[in-house]
Amino acid sequence: MHDTSPPRAAAAGTLRVALFAGLAAAAGARAVEVAWEGGTVAGLRRRLVVDHPALAELLARSAVAIDDAYAPEDAVIPAGGRVAIIPPVSGG
């Protein structure tokens, strides 16, 4: 018998989010911990803006990776997932 319920988000607790470049500078740290009851990438963005308002502008233009793969806004963050936020890169 197969479980047809939607994928579950991480269990309630704390989620560690790695930050790079300008995001790390704005937060004053290379990682932040977020009180997390589970949810999607979009929900994580909202939580980060509440907890760390200085990240808002750059966060809106940044990519989110879960377990080394870029994730869409509706992706569920799995329990124990490794999350990183990567700001846009410019150069030539």
Buried (B, 14 or more C-beta within 10 A) or exposed (E): EEEEEEEEBBEEEEBEBBBBBBBBBBBEEEBBEBEBEBBBBEBBBEBBBEBBEEBEEBBEEBEBBBEEEEBEEEBBBBBEBBBBBBBEEEEE
